[in-house]
Amino acid sequence: MLKIILSTCIAILVVLCVVYQQWQTALFAPLNVDKATQFEVKKGIGFNQLCMQWQKNGWLEHCLPYQLMAKLNPRLTDLKAGLYELTNESIIQNIKKINQGQQISFSFTIIEGQTLNEVIANITKHDKLTDDLDRNNLSTQIANNEENLEGWLFPETYHYHKGDTASSVLKRARSKMDNVLSQAWQQRQSDLPLNNAYEALILASIIEKETGVASERSTIASVFINRLNKNMRLQTDPTVIYGLGERYDGDIKRKDLREYTPYNTYRINGLPPTPIAMPSEAAIFAAVNPTTSSFYYFVAKGNGDGSHQFSVSLEQHNAAVRNYLLNNKN
């Protein structure tokens, strides 16, 4: 009798070991996908629904092993909605990915020197973002104030998940710019002809649009600071272009320089009323920490590298203009 009981126990143990081994094999079997596959987990989907959907797609054979696993470890049944990349690693690893919310990450980049209109046009092309932007009240929606949003979105790459809102991304960009500008303003040189951080942002946007070579930023900044200190008009073409808006056809004409707009720095004194683009951190720090120079003028050399010739006097500047215009014609 004892022999029978012992034999039965051994047989049961063997069967249990085989079943356990098969269960473990099933759990760690690879998900049957040929390549990385995007899969969206809808909000409210249950674990059994997920498993049956994968079975229907032919990605796994049976749901029973995973349903048993879910009974033993209920926390794994907490599925986070979102878009995931499934791979042919183990089924359990793919389930854990969804359990931990490791969604596919997408990116949106604000490029330094872009205008607000360009940023908005670009972000609406990202179909994985929910376009919730209120074009008529954008400043209030993003910054909770009536201030013009131009210049206030920090140029950087922002990562997001499918279904995130466009406004949430822009709010992050607005917050980052606020922090960078505040830090730069606290580290500014003394005796700048700038009344507040916003004026520094305006100047930085002009510096950004005028800079073709990164190493020239602080020198370009010094030209504008010197002109502001002397109550000279800034006379910078990018502000004219911004003021023309959609009327700008790629070529600034004499009549454009004579036309009054709030942004035509050939006609107005001091800074324009708002920034004209999204300035980089380097442009912001150049605006508040310019190189000390005696330059009041600069002209593009037109040699293809974006560099400028800087001049102290109008006479030198006019000579440089004639020289580079003549060279560019030859």
BELJOVEN-V32465 format. One record per backbone hydrogen bond with DSSP energy under -1.0 kcal/mol. CO is the residue of the C=O (numbers start at 0). NH is the residue of the N-H. E is the energy in kcal/mol with one decimal. If there is no record, write none. Layout:
CO | NH | E
CO | NH | E
//
This chain:
0 | 4 | -2.4
1 | 5 | -2.6
2 | 6 | -2.6
3 | 7 | -2.5
4 | 8 | -2.6
5 | 9 | -2.5
6 | 10 | -2.5
7 | 11 | -2.8
8 | 12 | -2.7
9 | 13 | -2.6
10 | 14 | -2.5
11 | 15 | -2.9
12 | 16 | -2.5
13 | 17 | -2.5
14 | 18 | -3.0
15 | 19 | -2.9
16 | 20 | -2.5
17 | 21 | -2.6
18 | 22 | -2.5
19 | 23 | -2.9
20 | 24 | -2.3
21 | 25 | -2.3
22 | 26 | -2.6
23 | 27 | -2.1
25 | 28 | -1.0
26 | 91 | -1.5
28 | 90 | -2.7
30 | 32 | -2.3
36 | 85 | -3.5
38 | 83 | -2.9
40 | 81 | -2.0
41 | 44 | -1.8
45 | 49 | -2.2
46 | 50 | -2.5
47 | 51 | -2.5
48 | 52 | -2.1
49 | 53 | -2.3
50 | 54 | -2.3
51 | 55 | -2.5
52 | 56 | -1.8
53 | 58 | -2.7
54 | 57 | -1.2
58 | 31 | -2.8
62 | 66 | -2.3
63 | 67 | -2.4
64 | 68 | -1.8
65 | 69 | -2.1
66 | 70 | -1.5
67 | 71 | -1.9
68 | 72 | -2.2
72 | 75 | -1.8
73 | 76 | -1.7
74 | 77 | -1.6
76 | 78 | -1.2
81 | 40 | -3.3
82 | 103 | -3.0
83 | 38 | -2.8
85 | 36 | -2.9
88 | 30 | -2.6
89 | 93 | -1.9
90 | 94 | -2.2
91 | 95 | -2.5
92 | 96 | -1.9
93 | 97 | -1.4
94 | 98 | -2.5
95 | 99 | -2.4
96 | 101 | -2.6
97 | 79 | -1.7
100 | 102 | -2.2
105 | 159 | -2.5
107 | 157 | -3.4
110 | 113 | -2.2
113 | 277 | -2.3
114 | 118 | -2.2
115 | 119 | -2.6
116 | 120 | -2.4
117 | 121 | -2.0
118 | 122 | -2.6
119 | 123 | -1.7
121 | 124 | -1.4
122 | 125 | -1.3
124 | 126 | -1.2
125 | 128 | -1.7
127 | 162 | -2.9
129 | 131 | -1.2
129 | 165 | -2.6
133 | 136 | -1.2
136 | 140 | -2.3
137 | 141 | -2.6
138 | 142 | -2.7
139 | 143 | -1.2
148 | 151 | -2.1
155 | 109 | -2.4
157 | 107 | -2.5
159 | 105 | -3.3
160 | 163 | -2.3
163 | 129 | -3.1
164 | 168 | -1.3
165 | 169 | -2.2
166 | 170 | -2.2
167 | 171 | -1.4
168 | 172 | -1.8
169 | 173 | -2.5
170 | 174 | -2.4
171 | 175 | -2.3
172 | 153 | -1.8
172 | 176 | -2.0
173 | 177 | -2.1
174 | 178 | -2.0
175 | 179 | -2.5
176 | 180 | -2.9
177 | 181 | -2.1
178 | 182 | -2.3
179 | 183 | -2.4
180 | 184 | -2.7
181 | 185 | -1.7
184 | 187 | -1.2
191 | 193 | -1.0
195 | 199 | -1.3
196 | 200 | -2.0
197 | 201 | -2.2
198 | 202 | -2.5
199 | 203 | -2.5
200 | 204 | -1.9
201 | 205 | -1.4
202 | 206 | -2.5
203 | 207 | -2.5
204 | 208 | -1.8
205 | 209 | -1.7
206 | 210 | -1.4
212 | 215 | -2.3
213 | 216 | -1.6
215 | 219 | -2.9
216 | 220 | -2.6
217 | 221 | -1.6
217 | 290 | -1.4
218 | 222 | -1.7
219 | 223 | -1.8
220 | 224 | -2.5
221 | 225 | -2.8
222 | 226 | -2.2
223 | 227 | -2.5
224 | 228 | -2.4
225 | 229 | -1.3
226 | 231 | -3.1
227 | 230 | -1.3
235 | 238 | -1.0
236 | 240 | -2.5
237 | 241 | -2.1
238 | 242 | -2.1
239 | 243 | -1.7
240 | 244 | -1.3
243 | 246 | -1.8
244 | 247 | -1.6
252 | 256 | -1.5
253 | 257 | -1.5
254 | 258 | -1.5
260 | 263 | -1.6
262 | 264 | -1.3
263 | 266 | -2.1
263 | 267 | -2.2
264 | 234 | -1.7
277 | 112 | -3.1
279 | 283 | -2.0
280 | 284 | -2.5
281 | 285 | -1.8
282 | 286 | -2.0
283 | 287 | -1.4
284 | 288 | -1.1
287 | 188 | -2.7
296 | 310 | -2.3
298 | 308 | -2.9
306 | 300 | -2.3
308 | 298 | -1.8
310 | 295 | -2.3
310 | 296 | -1.7
312 | 316 | -2.2
313 | 317 | -3.0
314 | 318 | -1.9
315 | 319 | -2.2
316 | 320 | -2.7
317 | 321 | -2.4
318 | 322 | -2.3
319 | 323 | -2.7
320 | 324 | -2.7
321 | 325 | -2.2
322 | 326 | -2.2
323 | 327 | -2.2
324 | 328 | -1.2
325 | 329 | -1.3
//
